Amino acid sequence: MSKYDPLWQYLQIDRHDTVRLTFEEIKSILGFDIDHSFLTYKKEAVQFGYQVGKISLKEKHITFNKLQ
């Protein structure tokens, strides 16, 4: 079980082809701020049908794309 499982499960429930979440929205889902470890864990999204797209540090959001 990963500390990011609540985020991956949220994406599964959402079911949109593209999901853009702000860092604050992600914090609300997870209960903690994302940090550099997210880069290691982002590959887990594939198991839940998504891949991590653009990570914008400037605009503070992450785009997730549903796998076809």
C-alpha positions in Angstrom: 0.0 0.0 0.0 1.3 3.4 -1.0 0.9 6.7 0.7 -0.5 8.0 -2.6 -3.3 5.3 -2.9 -6.1 7.8 -1.9 -5.1 9.9 -4.8 -5.1 7.0 -7.3 -8.4 5.9 -6.0 -9.8 9.4 -6.4 -8.7 9.3 -10.0 -10.5 6.0 -10.5 -13.7 7.4 -9.2 -13.5 10.6 -11.3 -13.3 8.7 -14.6 -12.6 11.8 -16.7 -10.0 11.4 -19.6 -8.0 14.3 -18.1 -8.0 15.4 -14.5 -6.1 18.5 -13.4 -5.7 18.9 -9.7 -4.0 21.7 -7.8 -1.5 21.0 -5.1 -4.1 22.1 -2.6 -6.7 19.7 -4.0 -4.2 16.9 -3.8 -3.4 17.9 -0.2 -7.1 17.7 0.6 -7.3 14.2 -0.9 -4.2 12.9 0.8 -4.1 14.8 4.0 -0.5 15.9 3.4 1.5 18.1 1.0 3.0 16.3 -2.0 6.8 16.4 -2.0 9.7 15.2 -4.2 8.9 11.6 -3.4 5.8 12.0 -5.7 8.2 11.7 -8.6 9.1 8.1 -7.4 5.5 7.2 -6.8 3.9 8.7 -9.9 4.4 5.5 -11.9 1.8 3.8 -9.5 -0.9 5.8 -11.3 -0.7 3.4 -14.2 -2.1 0.6 -12.0 -5.2 2.7 -11.5 -5.6 3.6 -15.2 -3.9 7.0 -15.3 -0.5 8.4 -16.1 0.9 11.5 -14.7 1.1 14.2 -17.3 2.3 17.7 -16.8 3.5 18.8 -13.4 3.6 22.6 -13.1 5.5 23.8 -10.2 4.9 27.4 -11.2 1.1 27.0 -11.5 1.0 24.4 -8.7 -1.0 21.7 -10.4 -0.7 18.2 -11.9 -2.5 16.9 -14.9 -3.4 13.2 -15.0 -4.3 11.5 -18.3 -6.5 8.4 -18.5 -4.9 5.4 -20.3 -6.8 4.2 -23.3 
